[in-house]
Amino acid sequence: MKYFISLVTLFLASSLFSLGQVPGEKKWKENIAKNHIQTQVQWNHKYEKGKPKKTGYKNFSKKFDYKGNVIEEIYYQSGTVDQKLSYKYDNNENKVEFINYNGNESKVMFKQNITYDNSTRRIREERYNGLDYQIIKYSYNKNSKLAKIVRSDINGNIEHKRIFKYSGNICNIDIYRDEKHISGKITNKYDSNDNIIETIEYDQKGKIKEKYEYHFKNNLVIEKTKYLSGNFIYKESYKYDSNKNLVKILKEQPKGKTITNNTYAYDNNWNLIEEQWYDNNPNEYSKKKYFYSKKGVLERVEVYYSLYKYKIQYKYKYTNY
């Protein structure tokens, strides 16, 4: 259930706003491809007497294809492999396979295979969570809009279903817990650019469970507001630079207090060079500072966690194609 709902949420939100990508992530991928990087290894260096230790420990390694897509990730714990992730893509750079192994690759923790049609629309997923298999099928209407999502077990028994009905700028989604029984409903409202500007989730009795409101400018989200059971939870406002890079997130909470939740800074080549975030410490922010080579390759990151007064340095080593 958890995987399915997360997937559908992401699928529906893919056109929401450009915040789906971590600030700087797109540029990092470009630099990886441009510099023909094959592998990246991150070494963590703890601080001692105000300086990072010369000797560090390996945290993870990544392998990339020629286009800068990650095709393998290996994470380490106390010097040994803790888990391994592998990815495969089609010619359109759509992910077609993802596998999460345990450390010695003796067990598959999670596996996902994705099939697309000729219009690069997702039409089928096969998933394995280490215990059970699931099959998710997607179908579309004549306007190429999502019409139905069905999740079933390996024997074809329907475990979850969503039916999409469109009227003007409104999409109503009926949620079924099996083949016949409705368990809830979602209503999405779109603007003229097909951005979601409101989404409301109802329970089985028609009571509002959760609501989000979005405001856009130049196809960039500038505001998001969340409500639970009719109660205001928070409002986030997003600020961008002239290159449409996210530079600031302001957050208003129920008591009316607005804080600067995140800030991002970039160099003249649009590489992310600093980010700060509120970490429940009213006196100072946590932060990361990024340092690059002349070719735009990330060399090290200085990290400070304000809540724990903890500093650490990440250093990166590379091999090339």
C-alpha atoms as a printed R data frame, in Angstrom:
    type eleno elety resid chain resno       x       y       z
1   ATOM     1    CA   MET     A     1   0.000   0.000   0.000
2   ATOM     2    CA   LYS     A     2   2.728   2.462   0.962
3   ATOM     3    CA   TYR     A     3   4.670   2.033  -2.283
4   ATOM     4    CA   PHE     A     4   1.540   2.326  -4.426
5   ATOM     5    CA   ILE     A     5   0.224   5.494  -2.816
6   ATOM     6    CA   SER     A     6   3.646   7.124  -2.963
7   ATOM     7    CA   LEU     A     7   3.955   6.264  -6.644
8   ATOM     8    CA   VAL     A     8   0.523   7.643  -7.524
9   ATOM     9    CA   THR     A     9   1.196  10.814  -5.565
10  ATOM    10    CA   LEU     A    10   4.442  11.342  -7.439
11  ATOM    11    CA   PHE     A    11   2.786  10.530 -10.764
12  ATOM    12    CA   LEU     A    12   0.074  13.120 -10.226
13  ATOM    13    CA   ALA     A    13   2.496  15.681  -8.870
14  ATOM    14    CA   SER     A    14   5.022  15.356 -11.691
15  ATOM    15    CA   SER     A    15   3.537  18.417 -13.375
16  ATOM    16    CA   LEU     A    16   3.118  20.294 -10.110
17  ATOM    17    CA   PHE     A    17   6.317  22.226 -10.000
18  ATOM    18    CA   SER     A    18  10.022  22.113 -10.602
19  ATOM    19    CA   LEU     A    19  10.722  21.381  -6.924
20  ATOM    20    CA   GLY     A    20  10.622  17.667  -7.694
21  ATOM    21    CA   GLN     A    21  14.354  17.917  -8.284
22  ATOM    22    CA   VAL     A    22  16.786  18.772  -5.540
23  ATOM    23    CA   PRO     A    23  18.292  22.233  -6.182
24  ATOM    24    CA   GLY     A    24  21.566  21.704  -8.051
25  ATOM    25    CA   GLU     A    25  20.755  18.126  -9.056
26  ATOM    26    CA   LYS     A    26  20.180  18.857 -12.746
27  ATOM    27    CA   LYS     A    27  23.469  20.769 -12.988
28  ATOM    28    CA   TRP     A    28  25.355  17.971 -11.219
29  ATOM    29    CA   LYS     A    29  24.067  15.499 -13.800
30  ATOM    30    CA   GLU     A    30  25.120  17.797 -16.644
31  ATOM    31    CA   ASN     A    31  28.628  18.118 -15.186
32  ATOM    32    CA   ILE     A    32  28.909  14.350 -14.723
33  ATOM    33    CA   ALA     A    33  28.058  13.745 -18.394
34  ATOM    34    CA   LYS     A    34  30.152  16.652 -19.722
35  ATOM    35    CA   ASN     A    35  33.257  15.444 -17.884
36  ATOM    36    CA   HIS     A    36  32.743  11.779 -18.882
37  ATOM    37    CA   ILE     A    37  32.663  10.634 -15.263
38  ATOM    38    CA   GLN     A    38  32.160   6.919 -14.732
39  ATOM    39    CA   THR     A    39  32.364   6.593 -10.927
40  ATOM    40    CA   GLN     A    40  32.138   8.863  -7.903
41  ATOM    41    CA   VAL     A    41  33.195   7.864  -4.381
42  ATOM    42    CA   GLN     A    42  32.295   9.937  -1.315
43  ATOM    43    CA   TRP     A    43  34.646   9.885   1.673
44  ATOM    44    CA   ASN     A    44  33.471  11.327   4.995
45  ATOM    45    CA   HIS     A    45  35.985  13.173   7.168
46  ATOM    46    CA   LYS     A    46  35.031  13.946  10.752
47  ATOM    47    CA   TYR     A    47  36.301  17.120  12.399
48  ATOM    48    CA   GLU     A    48  38.906  17.124  15.128
49  ATOM    49    CA   LYS     A    49  40.093  20.313  16.842
50  ATOM    50    CA   GLY     A    50  38.282  22.416  14.278
51  ATOM    51    CA   LYS     A    51  39.748  20.694  11.214
52  ATOM    52    CA   PRO     A    52  38.663  17.690   9.126
53  ATOM    53    CA   LYS     A    53  40.735  14.585   9.732
54  ATOM    54    CA   LYS     A    54  43.076  13.560   6.929
55  ATOM    55    CA   THR     A    55  41.786   9.995   7.113
56  ATOM    56    CA   GLY     A    56  38.159   9.472   6.200
57  ATOM    57    CA   TYR     A    57  35.815   6.560   5.666
58  ATOM    58    CA   LYS     A    58  33.980   5.533   2.520
59  ATOM    59    CA   ASN     A    59  30.290   6.438   2.636
60  ATOM    60    CA   PHE     A    60  29.065   5.541  -0.855
61  ATOM    61    CA   SER     A    61  30.092   5.019  -4.459
62  ATOM    62    CA   LYS     A    62  28.092   5.753  -7.603
63  ATOM    63    CA   LYS     A    63  28.470   4.613 -11.192
64  ATOM    64    CA   PHE     A    64  27.065   6.620 -14.122
65  ATOM    65    CA   ASP     A    65  26.237   6.016 -17.769
66  ATOM    66    CA   TYR     A    66  27.423   8.348 -20.553
67  ATOM    67    CA   LYS     A    67  24.386  10.604 -20.075
68  ATOM    68    CA   GLY     A    68  25.044  11.157 -16.373
69  ATOM    69    CA   ASN     A    69  22.324   8.814 -15.120
70  ATOM    70    CA   VAL     A    70  23.120   6.833 -11.972
71  ATOM    71    CA   ILE     A    71  23.264   3.125 -12.826
72  ATOM    72    CA   GLU     A    72  24.671   1.823  -9.531
73  ATOM    73    CA   GLU     A    73  24.905   2.991  -5.924
74  ATOM    74    CA   ILE     A    74  26.755   1.171  -3.148
75  ATOM    75    CA   TYR     A    75  26.419   2.304   0.478
76  ATOM    76    CA   TYR     A    76  28.847   1.307   3.203
77  ATOM    77    CA   GLN     A    77  28.518   0.797   6.947
78  ATOM    78    CA   SER     A    78  31.625   0.382   9.115
79  ATOM    79    CA   GLY     A    79  33.741  -0.418   6.069
80  ATOM    80    CA   THR     A    80  31.482  -3.107   4.592
81  ATOM    81    CA   VAL     A    81  28.779  -2.932   1.936
82  ATOM    82    CA   ASP     A    82  25.418  -2.243   3.558
83  ATOM    83    CA   GLN     A    83  23.222  -2.124   0.458
84  ATOM    84    CA   LYS     A    84  23.472  -1.901  -3.298
85  ATOM    85    CA   LEU     A    85  21.103  -0.198  -5.736
86  ATOM    86    CA   SER     A    86  21.078  -0.713  -9.500
87  ATOM    87    CA   TYR     A    87  19.214   1.178 -12.239
88  ATOM    88    CA   LYS     A    88  18.511   0.629 -15.934
89  ATOM    89    CA   TYR     A    89  17.116   3.112 -18.464
90  ATOM    90    CA   ASP     A    90  15.657   3.054 -21.962
91  ATOM    91    CA   ASN     A    91  16.812   5.236 -24.876
92  ATOM    92    CA   ASN     A    92  14.622   8.080 -23.597
93  ATOM    93    CA   GLU     A    93  16.323   7.959 -20.173
94  ATOM    94    CA   ASN     A    94  13.167   6.585 -18.550
95  ATOM    95    CA   LYS     A    95  13.950   4.258 -15.667
96  ATOM    96    CA   VAL     A    96  12.954   0.706 -16.628
97  ATOM    97    CA   GLU     A    97  14.460  -1.244 -13.730
98  ATOM    98    CA   PHE     A    98  15.437  -0.604 -10.122
99  ATOM    99    CA   ILE     A    99  16.805  -3.227  -7.713
100 ATOM   100    CA   ASN     A   100  17.766  -2.795  -4.058
101 ATOM   101    CA   TYR     A   101  19.985  -5.597  -2.723
102 ATOM   102    CA   ASN     A   102  21.273  -6.218   0.761
103 ATOM   103    CA   GLY     A   103  25.002  -5.923   1.379
104 ATOM   104    CA   ASN     A   104  26.241  -9.226  -0.039
105 ATOM   105    CA   GLU     A   105  23.551  -9.300  -2.762
106 ATOM   106    CA   SER     A   106  22.111 -12.521  -1.321
107 ATOM   107    CA   LYS     A   107  18.646 -10.983  -1.033
108 ATOM   108    CA   VAL     A   108  16.577  -8.609  -3.138
109 ATOM   109    CA   MET     A   109  14.993  -6.069  -0.790
110 ATOM   110    CA   PHE     A   110  12.977  -4.338  -3.501
111 ATOM   111    CA   LYS     A   111  12.675  -4.655  -7.273
112 ATOM   112    CA   GLN     A   112  10.772  -2.576  -9.804
113 ATOM   113    CA   ASN     A   113  10.375  -3.066 -13.566
114 ATOM   114    CA   ILE     A   114   8.608  -0.384 -15.605
115 ATOM   115    CA   THR     A   115   7.196  -0.614 -19.137
116 ATOM   116    CA   TYR     A   116   6.357   2.399 -21.331
117 ATOM   117    CA   ASP     A   117   4.337   2.729 -24.526
118 ATOM   118    CA   ASN     A   118   5.510   4.438 -27.723
119 ATOM   119    CA   SER     A   119   4.510   7.805 -26.241
120 ATOM   120    CA   THR     A   120   6.835   7.153 -23.246
121 ATOM   121    CA   ARG     A   121   3.802   6.814 -20.961
122 ATOM   122    CA   ARG     A   122   4.111   4.400 -18.069
123 ATOM   123    CA   ILE     A   123   1.749   1.481 -18.710
124 ATOM   124    CA   ARG     A   124   2.922  -1.312 -16.400
125 ATOM   125    CA   GLU     A   125   4.996  -1.914 -13.285
126 ATOM   126    CA   GLU     A   126   6.070  -5.112 -11.655
127 ATOM   127    CA   ARG     A   127   7.167  -4.781  -8.051
128 ATOM   128    CA   TYR     A   128   8.670  -7.096  -5.463
129 ATOM   129    CA   ASN     A   129   9.197  -5.925  -1.869
130 ATOM   130    CA   GLY     A   130  11.164  -8.925  -0.643
131 ATOM   131    CA   LEU     A   131   8.012 -10.877   0.216
132 ATOM   132    CA   ASP     A   132   5.199 -10.148  -2.238
133 ATOM   133    CA   TYR     A   133   4.828  -9.392  -5.932
134 ATOM   134    CA   GLN     A   134   2.585  -6.626  -7.215
135 ATOM   135    CA   ILE     A   135   1.543  -5.603 -10.717
136 ATOM   136    CA   ILE     A   136   0.413  -2.050 -11.444
137 ATOM   137    CA   LYS     A   137  -1.277  -1.233 -14.753
138 ATOM   138    CA   TYR     A   138  -1.896   2.262 -16.135
139 ATOM   139    CA   SER     A   139  -4.404   3.122 -18.867
140 ATOM   140    CA   TYR     A   140  -5.171   6.409 -20.620
141 ATOM   141    CA   ASN     A   141  -8.130   8.047 -22.322
142 ATOM   142    CA   LYS     A   142  -8.256   9.328 -25.935
143 ATOM   143    CA   ASN     A   143  -6.760  12.649 -24.768
144 ATOM   144    CA   SER     A   144  -3.723  10.805 -23.365
145 ATOM   145    CA   LYS     A   145  -4.760  11.601 -19.802
146 ATOM   146    CA   LEU     A   146  -4.485   9.008 -17.076
147 ATOM   147    CA   ALA     A   147  -7.783   7.084 -16.858
148 ATOM   148    CA   LYS     A   148  -7.153   4.149 -14.543
149 ATOM   149    CA   ILE     A   149  -4.506   2.658 -12.232
150 ATOM   150    CA   VAL     A   150  -4.959  -0.894 -10.977
151 ATOM   151    CA   ARG     A   151  -2.722  -2.739  -8.551
152 ATOM   152    CA   SER     A   152  -3.099  -6.508  -8.242
153 ATOM   153    CA   ASP     A   153  -1.228  -9.394  -6.678
154 ATOM   154    CA   ILE     A   154   0.602 -12.081  -8.656
155 ATOM   155    CA   ASN     A   155  -2.666 -14.036  -9.025
156 ATOM   156    CA   GLY     A   156  -4.586 -11.118 -10.505
157 ATOM   157    CA   ASN     A   157  -6.563 -10.225  -7.366
158 ATOM   158    CA   ILE     A   158  -7.173  -6.462  -7.321
159 ATOM   159    CA   GLU     A   159  -5.793  -4.815  -4.177
160 ATOM   160    CA   HIS     A   160  -6.220  -1.171  -5.118
161 ATOM   161    CA   LYS     A   161  -7.785   0.781  -7.989
162 ATOM   162    CA   ARG     A   162  -8.127   4.419  -9.029
163 ATOM   163    CA   ILE     A   163 -10.529   5.698 -11.700
164 ATOM   164    CA   PHE     A   164  -9.933   9.172 -13.181
165 ATOM   165    CA   LYS     A   165 -12.824  11.260 -14.534
166 ATOM   166    CA   TYR     A   166 -12.299  14.664 -16.163
167 ATOM   167    CA   SER     A   167 -14.647  17.611 -16.559
168 ATOM   168    CA   GLY     A   168 -13.149  20.907 -17.692
169 ATOM   169    CA   ASN     A   169 -10.263  21.730 -15.348
170 ATOM   170    CA   ILE     A   170 -11.416  19.216 -12.724
171 ATOM   171    CA   CYS     A   171 -10.279  15.606 -12.276
172 ATOM   172    CA   ASN     A   172 -12.179  13.372  -9.842
173 ATOM   173    CA   ILE     A   173 -10.379  10.202  -8.763
174 ATOM   174    CA   ASP     A   174 -12.409   7.392  -7.197
175 ATOM   175    CA   ILE     A   175 -10.289   5.199  -4.907
176 ATOM   176    CA   TYR     A   176 -11.198   1.526  -4.497
177 ATOM   177    CA   ARG     A   177  -9.757  -0.800  -1.871
178 ATOM   178    CA   ASP     A   178 -10.539  -3.773  -4.136
179 ATOM   179    CA   GLU     A   179 -12.558  -4.428  -7.295
180 ATOM   180    CA   LYS     A   180 -15.869  -2.917  -6.116
181 ATOM   181    CA   HIS     A   181 -15.621  -1.062  -2.795
182 ATOM   182    CA   ILE     A   182 -14.841   2.668  -2.783
183 ATOM   183    CA   SER     A   183 -12.634   3.818   0.093
184 ATOM   184    CA   GLY     A   184 -12.225   7.485  -0.795
185 ATOM   185    CA   LYS     A   185 -11.913  10.154  -3.445
186 ATOM   186    CA   ILE     A   186  -9.469  12.795  -4.656
187 ATOM   187    CA   THR     A   187 -10.417  15.955  -6.553
188 ATOM   188    CA   ASN     A   188  -7.744  17.841  -8.483
189 ATOM   189    CA   LYS     A   189  -8.191  21.279 -10.025
190 ATOM   190    CA   TYR     A   190  -5.855  22.535 -12.775
191 ATOM   191    CA   ASP     A   191  -4.968  25.906 -14.276
192 ATOM   192    CA   SER     A   192  -4.755  26.658 -18.024
193 ATOM   193    CA   ASN     A   193  -1.178  25.298 -18.108
194 ATOM   194    CA   ASP     A   194  -2.261  21.967 -16.586
195 ATOM   195    CA   ASN     A   195  -0.640  22.729 -13.239
196 ATOM   196    CA   ILE     A   196  -2.486  21.360 -10.215
197 ATOM   197    CA   ILE     A   197  -3.735  24.336  -8.200
198 ATOM   198    CA   GLU     A   198  -5.854  22.412  -5.696
199 ATOM   199    CA   THR     A   199  -6.055  18.800  -4.546
200 ATOM   200    CA   ILE     A   200  -8.517  17.509  -1.958
201 ATOM   201    CA   GLU     A   201  -8.675  13.984  -0.519
202 ATOM   202    CA   TYR     A   202 -11.944  12.713   0.955
203 ATOM   203    CA   ASP     A   203 -12.635   9.683   3.123
204 ATOM   204    CA   GLN     A   204 -15.288   7.062   2.390
205 ATOM   205    CA   LYS     A   205 -18.039   9.228   3.916
206 ATOM   206    CA   GLY     A   206 -17.098  12.300   1.896
207 ATOM   207    CA   LYS     A   207 -15.327  14.131   4.713
208 ATOM   208    CA   ILE     A   208 -12.229  16.117   3.753
209 ATOM   209    CA   LYS     A   209  -9.057  14.470   5.037
210 ATOM   210    CA   GLU     A   210  -6.363  16.560   3.404
211 ATOM   211    CA   LYS     A   211  -6.174  19.598   1.130
212 ATOM   212    CA   TYR     A   212  -3.372  21.357  -0.761
213 ATOM   213    CA   GLU     A   213  -3.533  24.669  -2.588
214 ATOM   214    CA   TYR     A   214  -0.902  25.844  -5.095
215 ATOM   215    CA   HIS     A   215  -0.222  29.178  -6.772
216 ATOM   216    CA   PHE     A   216   1.933  29.506  -9.893
217 ATOM   217    CA   LYS     A   217   3.752  32.253 -11.740
218 ATOM   218    CA   ASN     A   218   5.451  31.580 -15.081
219 ATOM   219    CA   ASN     A   219   4.792  27.856 -14.507
220 ATOM   220    CA   LEU     A   220   6.780  27.897 -11.268
221 ATOM   221    CA   VAL     A   221   5.020  27.202  -8.005
222 ATOM   222    CA   ILE     A   222   5.305  30.223  -5.743
223 ATOM   223    CA   GLU     A   223   3.069  29.079  -2.901
224 ATOM   224    CA   LYS     A   224   1.808  25.837  -1.367
225 ATOM   225    CA   THR     A   225  -0.679  25.583   1.522
226 ATOM   226    CA   LYS     A   226  -1.602  22.421   3.424
227 ATOM   227    CA   TYR     A   227  -4.727  21.669   5.485
228 ATOM   228    CA   LEU     A   228  -5.614  18.558   7.509
229 ATOM   229    CA   SER     A   229  -9.265  17.947   8.403
230 ATOM   230    CA   GLY     A   230  -9.946  21.607   7.661
231 ATOM   231    CA   ASN     A   231  -7.126  22.868   9.890
232 ATOM   232    CA   PHE     A   232  -4.318  25.027   8.505
233 ATOM   233    CA   ILE     A   233  -0.976  23.200   8.819
234 ATOM   234    CA   TYR     A   234   1.515  25.361   6.925
235 ATOM   235    CA   LYS     A   235   2.087  27.625   3.941
236 ATOM   236    CA   GLU     A   236   5.311  27.637   1.959
237 ATOM   237    CA   SER     A   237   6.373  30.448  -0.385
238 ATOM   238    CA   TYR     A   238   9.062  29.859  -3.037
239 ATOM   239    CA   LYS     A   239  11.468  32.444  -4.467
240 ATOM   240    CA   TYR     A   240  13.556  32.000  -7.634
241 ATOM   241    CA   ASP     A   241  16.445  33.719  -9.386
242 ATOM   242    CA   SER     A   242  16.519  34.861 -13.030
243 ATOM   243    CA   ASN     A   243  17.512  31.346 -14.139
244 ATOM   244    CA   LYS     A   244  14.489  29.805 -12.360
245 ATOM   245    CA   ASN     A   245  16.688  28.280  -9.668
246 ATOM   246    CA   LEU     A   246  15.046  28.012  -6.262
247 ATOM   247    CA   VAL     A   247  16.733  30.456  -3.849
248 ATOM   248    CA   LYS     A   248  14.444  30.641  -0.799
249 ATOM   249    CA   ILE     A   249  11.569  28.860   0.929
250 ATOM   250    CA   LEU     A   250   9.520  30.767   3.514
251 ATOM   251    CA   LYS     A   251   7.295  28.748   5.832
252 ATOM   252    CA   GLU     A   252   4.283  29.997   7.780
253 ATOM   253    CA   GLN     A   253   3.049  27.768  10.593
254 ATOM   254    CA   PRO     A   254  -0.302  27.640  12.461
255 ATOM   255    CA   LYS     A   255   0.614  30.255  15.078
256 ATOM   256    CA   GLY     A   256   1.242  32.798  12.338
257 ATOM   257    CA   LYS     A   257   5.024  32.797  12.615
258 ATOM   258    CA   THR     A   258   6.866  32.863   9.281
259 ATOM   259    CA   ILE     A   259  10.444  31.621   9.080
260 ATOM   260    CA   THR     A   260  13.015  31.283   6.321
261 ATOM   261    CA   ASN     A   261  13.050  27.488   6.037
262 ATOM   262    CA   ASN     A   262  15.633  27.041   3.242
263 ATOM   263    CA   THR     A   263  18.020  29.202   1.216
264 ATOM   264    CA   TYR     A   264  20.121  28.285  -1.827
265 ATOM   265    CA   ALA     A   265  22.998  30.137  -3.523
266 ATOM   266    CA   TYR     A   266  24.607  29.517  -6.926
267 ATOM   267    CA   ASP     A   267  27.788  30.592  -8.716
268 ATOM   268    CA   ASN     A   268  27.938  32.262 -12.141
269 ATOM   269    CA   ASN     A   269  27.716  28.834 -13.813
270 ATOM   270    CA   TRP     A   270  24.547  28.014 -11.833
271 ATOM   271    CA   ASN     A   271  26.287  25.397  -9.680
272 ATOM   272    CA   LEU     A   272  24.777  25.141  -6.202
273 ATOM   273    CA   ILE     A   273  27.420  26.518  -3.802
274 ATOM   274    CA   GLU     A   274  25.513  26.837  -0.532
275 ATOM   275    CA   GLU     A   275  22.278  25.725   1.075
276 ATOM   276    CA   GLN     A   276  20.932  26.491   4.533
277 ATOM   277    CA   TRP     A   277  17.942  25.000   6.286
278 ATOM   278    CA   TYR     A   278  16.059  25.477   9.537
279 ATOM   279    CA   ASP     A   279  16.854  22.573  11.853
280 ATOM   280    CA   ASN     A   280  14.708  23.391  14.912
281 ATOM   281    CA   ASN     A   281  17.502  25.588  16.239
282 ATOM   282    CA   PRO     A   282  16.219  29.188  16.494
283 ATOM   283    CA   ASN     A   283  19.715  30.646  16.795
284 ATOM   284    CA   GLU     A   284  21.434  29.331  13.658
285 ATOM   285    CA   TYR     A   285  20.855  27.317  10.502
286 ATOM   286    CA   SER     A   286  22.331  24.068   9.331
287 ATOM   287    CA   LYS     A   287  24.294  24.476   6.119
288 ATOM   288    CA   LYS     A   288  26.237  22.872   3.301
289 ATOM   289    CA   LYS     A   289  28.932  24.574   1.217
290 ATOM   290    CA   TYR     A   290  29.868  23.035  -2.139
291 ATOM   291    CA   PHE     A   291  33.283  23.374  -3.814
292 ATOM   292    CA   TYR     A   292  33.940  22.572  -7.493
293 ATOM   293    CA   SER     A   293  36.874  22.183  -9.859
294 ATOM   294    CA   LYS     A   294  37.285  24.597 -12.785
295 ATOM   295    CA   LYS     A   295  35.419  22.052 -14.925
296 ATOM   296    CA   GLY     A   296  32.414  22.065 -12.588
297 ATOM   297    CA   VAL     A   297  33.139  18.723 -10.900
298 ATOM   298    CA   LEU     A   298  32.102  18.575  -7.241
299 ATOM   299    CA   GLU     A   299  35.248  18.144  -5.113
300 ATOM   300    CA   ARG     A   300  34.085  18.547  -1.515
301 ATOM   301    CA   VAL     A   301  31.180  19.610   0.687
302 ATOM   302    CA   GLU     A   302  31.468  21.232   4.121
303 ATOM   303    CA   VAL     A   303  28.460  20.322   6.280
304 ATOM   304    CA   TYR     A   304  27.281  21.754   9.592
305 ATOM   305    CA   TYR     A   305  24.275  20.464  11.561
306 ATOM   306    CA   SER     A   306  23.252  23.239  13.942
307 ATOM   307    CA   LEU     A   307  21.005  21.104  16.137
308 ATOM   308    CA   TYR     A   308  23.924  18.863  17.106
309 ATOM   309    CA   LYS     A   309  26.776  21.384  16.635
310 ATOM   310    CA   TYR     A   310  28.293  18.772  14.349
311 ATOM   311    CA   LYS     A   311  30.610  19.343  11.384
312 ATOM   312    CA   ILE     A   312  31.726  16.890   8.717
313 ATOM   313    CA   GLN     A   313  33.445  17.121   5.347
314 ATOM   314    CA   TYR     A   314  32.622  15.089   2.243
315 ATOM   315    CA   LYS     A   315  35.369  14.563  -0.321
316 ATOM   316    CA   TYR     A   316  34.894  13.015  -3.764
317 ATOM   317    CA   LYS     A   317  37.110  10.888  -5.981
318 ATOM   318    CA   TYR     A   318  36.325  10.058  -9.611
319 ATOM   319    CA   THR     A   319  37.199   7.796 -12.499
320 ATOM   320    CA   ASN     A   320  36.428   8.637 -16.126
321 ATOM   321    CA   TYR     A   321  35.328   6.804 -19.230
